[in-house]
């Protein structure tokens, strides 16, 4: 969790790509505990590790997380009822928002933050 060398080794073994593939196969935000575990691991690899954050950006993984936030269109009804998210979906969304926060943190280099916003 706090060893930058181990984080770097894991990241350069295609961990980001593999984890994001698992998240996608498992249903993105609608997935279960496996998605939560993958997102927790991604957070641990990225938090406080500028090298891994840069590698994550440079390997186009920012674009790969956008489907995570796609929500099905609400069916047109007379009364709009807001969608109800189960606890697991809420947890998955929270982890992904934390991941984004790590990437765009004000303590990061401004150029790095800007590259995440494109």
Phi, psi and omega in degrees: 000319183245012181259105185299324181295315179293320178302317181295315180300313180297315181298320182280001172261030179066029181299318182298312180298315181296314181295317180292328175296316179298315180302317180295312180298325182278357174108018179053231184294339179275356182289176184260215184296332179296318177298315179302315180296320178297317180293323177297319178294317176303315178300316180294329178284332185262327185298128178059027180225089184300322179300314179292324177298316178296317179298320178300315180293313185294336181264021173061030179282340176302315181294333183283345181266351181298323178299338180301328184263003178285127180246142179298144179294138179289140177287144180287122177225167179296315178251125178276122178253125181296146180295147178255122180261135176287170184299321181295317179297319178299317179296315180298316178297317179300315178298318181293322177295323176296320178299315178297321179298320178300320183286333183245022180302141179298342179280349177283162175301131182306325179294323179294318179297315180299322181294333177284340184270358181271000000 
